[in-house]
Amino acid sequence: MTDDAHTAPRGVGVVVVAAGSGARLGAQVPKAAVRLAGRTLLARAVERVLAVDGLSCLVLVVPAALAGPEHWDLGELPAHAAFVAGGAERTESVAAGLAAVGEDCDVVLVHDAARCLAPTEVFDRVVAAVRAGADGVVPGLPVVDTVKTVDADGFVTGTPERTTLRAVQTPQGFRREVLIAAHAGGKVATDDAALVERTGRRVLVVDGDPMAFKVTTRDDLERAERLVAGA
C-alpha cells in the first residue's frame, strides 16, 4: 500500500467512453446512441454512474458531431458533467476524457457506455478497492469455458488453467496519477488496465457482475432489452 493511499479521499471522476461506431450492431448511428427500450445506451449507462458515491466529475466522451446533451436523451445532468470529442481509437478517447477530469478527483474510473446495465454497486466496489490502496482495479468474472491459445495457423499451443482466468469488465478504476502516467507513454491497448500493467503497477481484480456485459452485437442488444423489460 502506498503512502498517499492514506491521505484524505477527494472526489471520484468517471470517464464514460461512448465514441464507438456501432458497426457490429449494424446501427446507422454511433453505438452509444442506439436505443434500448426507448433510451440511448449512453443514457442507460449514465443513470447508474450518477448514483456513484462521491462522484464529483463526469466526462462523456462522444463523437465530435454529437458533443452535446441534446443528442443523447440524458435528462438533467450535474454541473460537473462535461462532453469531450473522442478519438479514432479507444485509447485516444480515454486520454481525451482523462484530460478533462478535475484535479480534485483522486480516483478515476473508465467505463464503456456499451456496458450500460453495469450496476452502481460495481462502481462503488471498484472505488473502495482503489481507496484501500490498489493502483488499479478491474471487475471480472470467472471464465467458465476452457480457453486455448493458438498460433497463426490455428493450432493449439496451450491450455491456460481456467481458475487463473477472468473475463474483465468496466468500470476500471485507478489512482489519478497512475492512470495519467500510463497514458503518457503513448501506447495503445484494448483496456486501461493493460496500459497500467505495462508501467509495472499491479492491478487488482474484484467481483464483476453479469449485468455488466458489453452490448456489441444485435443479440447482445436483444438480451439487454429482455433484461430491461423484466426489471
LUMZAMI-658867 format. One record per residue (C-alpha): x, y negated, z. Coordinates in pm, 1 decimal. Example, Ala and Ser with C-alpha at 12.3 -4.5 7.8 and 13.67 -1.06 7.14 Angstrom:
2
+----------+----------+----------+
:        X :        Y :        Z :
+----------+----------+----------+
:   1230.0 :    450.0 :    780.0 :
:   1367.0 :    106.0 :    714.0 :
+----------+----------+----------+
END
This chain:
231
+----------+----------+----------+
:        X :        Y :        Z :
+----------+----------+----------+
:      0.0 :      0.0 :      0.0 :
:    132.9 :   -339.5 :    -94.2 :
:    168.7 :   -629.5 :    149.8 :
:    -71.6 :   -852.0 :    -42.7 :
:   -340.3 :   -585.6 :    -10.1 :
:   -375.0 :   -710.3 :    349.6 :
:   -444.0 :  -1074.1 :    257.5 :
:   -795.5 :  -1209.0 :    290.5 :
:  -1008.8 :  -1097.9 :     -7.2 :
:  -1118.4 :  -1360.5 :   -255.7 :
:  -1364.3 :  -1313.9 :   -540.3 :
:  -1435.6 :  -1040.0 :   -790.5 :
:  -1417.1 :  -1116.8 :  -1161.2 :
:  -1584.1 :   -890.3 :  -1416.6 :
:  -1492.9 :   -890.3 :  -1785.7 :
:  -1766.0 :   -725.0 :  -1993.1 :
:  -1636.5 :   -618.5 :  -2333.1 :
:  -1914.0 :   -647.9 :  -2592.1 :
:  -1738.6 :   -725.9 :  -2920.5 :
:  -1767.1 :   -383.5 :  -3087.1 :
:  -1920.9 :   -342.6 :  -3431.8 :
:  -2163.6 :    -58.3 :  -3364.3 :
:  -2070.2 :    119.9 :  -3687.2 :
:  -2106.9 :    468.1 :  -3535.5 :
:  -2455.6 :    374.9 :  -3418.5 :
:  -2548.2 :    288.1 :  -3774.7 :
:  -2664.1 :    -50.5 :  -3647.2 :
:  -2689.9 :   -365.0 :  -3857.6 :
:  -2587.3 :   -576.7 :  -3557.3 :
:  -2294.3 :   -558.8 :  -3313.0 :
:  -2333.1 :   -264.3 :  -3077.0 :
:  -2399.8 :   -472.7 :  -2764.9 :
:  -2687.7 :   -646.7 :  -2946.7 :
:  -2865.5 :   -316.9 :  -3015.2 :
:  -3197.3 :   -294.5 :  -2829.7 :
:  -3253.7 :    -37.4 :  -2558.2 :
:  -3620.0 :    -29.9 :  -2456.1 :
:  -3663.0 :   -391.1 :  -2565.0 :
:  -3342.6 :   -540.9 :  -2419.1 :
:  -2991.2 :   -560.8 :  -2559.4 :
:  -2726.2 :   -321.4 :  -2432.2 :
:  -2537.4 :   -624.2 :  -2301.4 :
:  -2840.3 :   -742.2 :  -2105.1 :
:  -2878.2 :   -396.7 :  -1951.1 :
:  -2511.8 :   -394.8 :  -1850.5 :
:  -2514.6 :   -749.1 :  -1710.7 :
:  -2819.5 :   -670.2 :  -1496.7 :
:  -2607.1 :   -423.2 :  -1299.8 :
:  -2296.5 :   -640.9 :  -1292.4 :
:  -2483.8 :   -932.5 :  -1135.5 :
:  -2553.3 :   -718.5 :   -828.3 :
:  -2182.2 :   -651.2 :   -762.4 :
:  -2080.4 :   -751.2 :   -411.9 :
:  -1850.3 :  -1055.0 :   -413.7 :
:  -1896.1 :  -1136.7 :   -783.1 :
:  -1760.7 :  -1486.4 :   -846.7 :
:  -1672.3 :  -1481.6 :  -1217.7 :
:  -1844.2 :  -1312.1 :  -1509.4 :
:  -1684.5 :  -1321.3 :  -1854.2 :
:  -1874.3 :  -1182.9 :  -2152.5 :
:  -1650.6 :  -1102.9 :  -2449.9 :
:  -1864.6 :  -1103.7 :  -2763.4 :
:  -1829.6 :  -1151.3 :  -3140.4 :
:  -1734.8 :  -1511.7 :  -3220.3 :
:  -2057.3 :  -1572.1 :  -3413.2 :
:  -2265.2 :  -1471.1 :  -3109.7 :
:  -2078.4 :  -1656.0 :  -2835.0 :
:  -2379.8 :  -1795.5 :  -2653.2 :
:  -2660.3 :  -1674.3 :  -2424.8 :
:  -2931.9 :  -1738.2 :  -2685.2 :
:  -2824.4 :  -1429.5 :  -2881.8 :
:  -2845.3 :  -1174.1 :  -2602.1 :
:  -3174.0 :  -1196.3 :  -2407.9 :
:  -2982.2 :  -1217.3 :  -2080.0 :
:  -3219.8 :  -1422.6 :  -1872.4 :
:  -3077.0 :  -1661.5 :  -1615.2 :
:  -2701.2 :  -1636.6 :  -1567.3 :
:  -2496.4 :  -1769.9 :  -1275.4 :
:  -2297.3 :  -2090.1 :  -1319.0 :
:  -1971.2 :  -1893.1 :  -1318.7 :
:  -2067.4 :  -1693.9 :  -1631.2 :
:  -1873.0 :  -1767.3 :  -1949.6 :
:  -1871.9 :  -1643.6 :  -2309.8 :
:  -1544.4 :  -1570.3 :  -2489.8 :
:  -1488.8 :  -1464.5 :  -2851.4 :
:  -1344.0 :  -1116.3 :  -2882.6 :
:  -1053.2 :   -997.8 :  -3094.8 :
:  -1009.0 :   -738.4 :  -3366.6 :
:   -908.0 :   -469.8 :  -3114.7 :
:  -1040.6 :   -388.6 :  -2769.3 :
:   -710.1 :   -480.7 :  -2604.3 :
:   -723.1 :   -826.9 :  -2763.5 :
:  -1079.1 :   -872.8 :  -2641.9 :
:   -990.3 :   -779.7 :  -2285.4 :
:   -689.6 :  -1013.9 :  -2289.5 :
:   -914.1 :  -1299.0 :  -2406.8 :
:  -1162.9 :  -1226.1 :  -2131.1 :
:   -892.7 :  -1193.0 :  -1867.1 :
:   -758.2 :  -1537.2 :  -1957.1 :
:  -1099.4 :  -1682.7 :  -1869.7 :
:  -1123.0 :  -1525.3 :  -1524.1 :
:  -1086.7 :  -1782.7 :  -1248.8 :
:   -777.5 :  -1778.4 :  -1027.4 :
:   -999.5 :  -1742.2 :   -722.8 :
:  -1057.8 :  -1377.9 :   -823.0 :
:   -803.5 :  -1137.0 :   -675.8 :
:   -981.1 :   -828.7 :   -815.8 :
:  -1071.4 :   -798.1 :  -1184.8 :
:  -1298.1 :   -531.4 :  -1330.2 :
:  -1314.2 :   -449.5 :  -1701.6 :
:  -1638.7 :   -292.6 :  -1817.1 :
:  -1768.6 :   -175.7 :  -2154.4 :
:  -2114.2 :   -310.7 :  -2236.4 :
:  -2179.9 :     21.2 :  -2408.8 :
:  -2180.8 :    183.1 :  -2061.9 :
:  -2490.8 :    -22.5 :  -1997.7 :
:  -2650.1 :    205.2 :  -1736.8 :
:  -2348.3 :    232.3 :  -1505.2 :
:  -2488.5 :    187.0 :  -1152.5 :
:  -2377.8 :   -109.8 :   -944.2 :
:  -2259.3 :    139.0 :   -681.5 :
:  -1977.8 :    245.7 :   -915.0 :
:  -1859.8 :   -115.9 :   -944.3 :
:  -1860.8 :   -155.1 :   -566.4 :
:  -1675.4 :    175.3 :   -523.0 :
:  -1400.7 :     60.3 :   -759.9 :
:  -1370.1 :   -280.0 :   -589.6 :
:  -1345.1 :   -115.9 :   -246.6 :
:  -1059.5 :    107.3 :   -363.2 :
:   -866.0 :   -190.0 :   -505.0 :
:   -926.3 :   -380.3 :   -182.9 :
:   -789.4 :    -79.3 :      6.9 :
:   -455.6 :   -122.0 :   -171.0 :
:   -466.7 :     52.8 :   -509.8 :
:   -305.9 :   -129.9 :   -803.5 :
:   -566.8 :     11.3 :  -1038.3 :
:   -881.9 :    219.4 :  -1000.8 :
:  -1093.6 :    404.5 :  -1256.9 :
:  -1414.7 :    602.7 :  -1211.3 :
:  -1410.0 :    951.5 :  -1354.3 :
:  -1597.2 :   1279.3 :  -1371.9 :
:  -1456.2 :   1634.3 :  -1363.5 :
:  -1418.4 :   1789.4 :  -1709.1 :
:  -1648.2 :   2091.4 :  -1746.7 :
:  -1524.8 :   2215.4 :  -2086.4 :
:  -1197.4 :   2392.7 :  -2148.8 :
:   -965.6 :   2147.1 :  -2325.4 :
:   -694.0 :   2238.3 :  -2578.9 :
:   -403.0 :   2034.5 :  -2709.0 :
:   -333.6 :   2085.1 :  -3079.0 :
:    -63.6 :   1999.7 :  -3331.9 :
:   -102.1 :   1811.4 :  -3661.3 :
:   -218.5 :   2130.0 :  -3832.5 :
:   -484.8 :   2204.1 :  -3573.7 :
:   -306.4 :   2489.5 :  -3399.2 :
:   -334.9 :   2510.1 :  -3020.6 :
:    -22.7 :   2400.8 :  -2835.4 :
:   -152.6 :   2424.7 :  -2480.0 :
:   -443.2 :   2453.7 :  -2240.6 :
:   -431.9 :   2196.3 :  -1959.2 :
:   -552.1 :   2308.2 :  -1617.3 :
:   -910.7 :   2186.3 :  -1608.9 :
:   -900.9 :   2093.1 :  -1239.4 :
:   -639.7 :   1825.7 :  -1318.9 :
:   -855.4 :   1654.1 :  -1584.1 :
:  -1106.9 :   1372.2 :  -1550.1 :
:  -1330.7 :   1206.1 :  -1806.9 :
:  -1268.6 :    837.9 :  -1734.4 :
:  -1535.2 :    568.1 :  -1744.1 :
:  -1565.9 :    196.6 :  -1677.9 :
:  -1569.6 :    -32.3 :  -1483.4 :
:  -1194.9 :    -11.9 :  -1430.9 :
:  -1061.8 :   -233.1 :  -1153.5 :
:   -722.1 :   -388.7 :  -1087.3 :
:   -543.5 :   -637.2 :   -872.6 :
:   -542.5 :   -950.5 :  -1085.7 :
:   -165.3 :   -986.5 :  -1114.7 :
:   -126.2 :   -617.9 :  -1205.1 :
:   -367.2 :   -645.7 :  -1499.5 :
:   -213.3 :   -971.2 :  -1620.6 :
:    134.6 :   -813.5 :  -1618.7 :
:      5.8 :   -507.1 :  -1805.8 :
:   -144.5 :   -718.3 :  -2083.5 :
:    163.5 :   -940.9 :  -2105.0 :
:    352.2 :   -651.6 :  -2262.9 :
:    155.9 :   -687.1 :  -2587.1 :
:     78.3 :   -315.3 :  -2608.0 :
:   -243.9 :   -161.8 :  -2739.9 :
:   -436.7 :    111.7 :  -2560.4 :
:   -784.7 :    263.5 :  -2550.6 :
:   -828.6 :    151.7 :  -2190.6 :
:   -666.8 :    -87.9 :  -1946.8 :
:   -558.5 :    185.2 :  -1709.4 :
:   -319.8 :    314.5 :  -1976.6 :
:   -156.6 :    -28.5 :  -2001.3 :
:   -115.6 :    -40.2 :  -1623.7 :
:     27.1 :    313.1 :  -1616.7 :
:    294.1 :    210.3 :  -1868.6 :
:    419.9 :    -53.8 :  -1626.5 :
:    489.6 :    217.8 :  -1369.8 :
:    191.2 :    136.5 :  -1149.3 :
:    -26.1 :    413.5 :  -1010.4 :
:   -395.6 :    430.8 :  -1095.7 :
:   -643.1 :    596.4 :   -859.3 :
:   -947.7 :    790.1 :   -980.6 :
:  -1268.6 :    759.1 :   -778.0 :
:  -1603.0 :    926.5 :   -836.0 :
:  -1778.6 :    815.4 :  -1150.9 :
:  -2144.0 :    862.4 :  -1234.7 :
:  -2322.7 :   1048.7 :  -1516.5 :
:  -2524.6 :    732.2 :  -1582.3 :
:  -2205.5 :    552.1 :  -1685.9 :
:  -2189.5 :    737.4 :  -2018.7 :
:  -2096.6 :    537.4 :  -2326.3 :
:  -2356.5 :    463.0 :  -2593.3 :
:  -2162.8 :    539.2 :  -2910.7 :
:  -2393.1 :    738.7 :  -3138.4 :
:  -2764.2 :    741.3 :  -3214.9 :
:  -2800.4 :   1048.7 :  -2990.0 :
:  -2645.7 :    851.4 :  -2702.0 :
:  -2893.1 :    568.8 :  -2757.6 :
:  -3185.9 :    809.4 :  -2758.2 :
:  -3057.1 :    962.4 :  -2434.3 :
:  -3036.9 :    616.4 :  -2277.6 :
:  -3391.1 :    538.5 :  -2393.0 :
:  -3519.8 :    853.7 :  -2225.8 :
:  -3341.5 :    763.2 :  -1901.9 :
:  -3475.9 :    407.9 :  -1900.4 :
:  -3827.4 :    533.4 :  -1974.3 :
:  -3806.3 :    772.8 :  -1682.3 :
:  -3664.3 :    514.9 :  -1438.7 :
+----------+----------+----------+
END
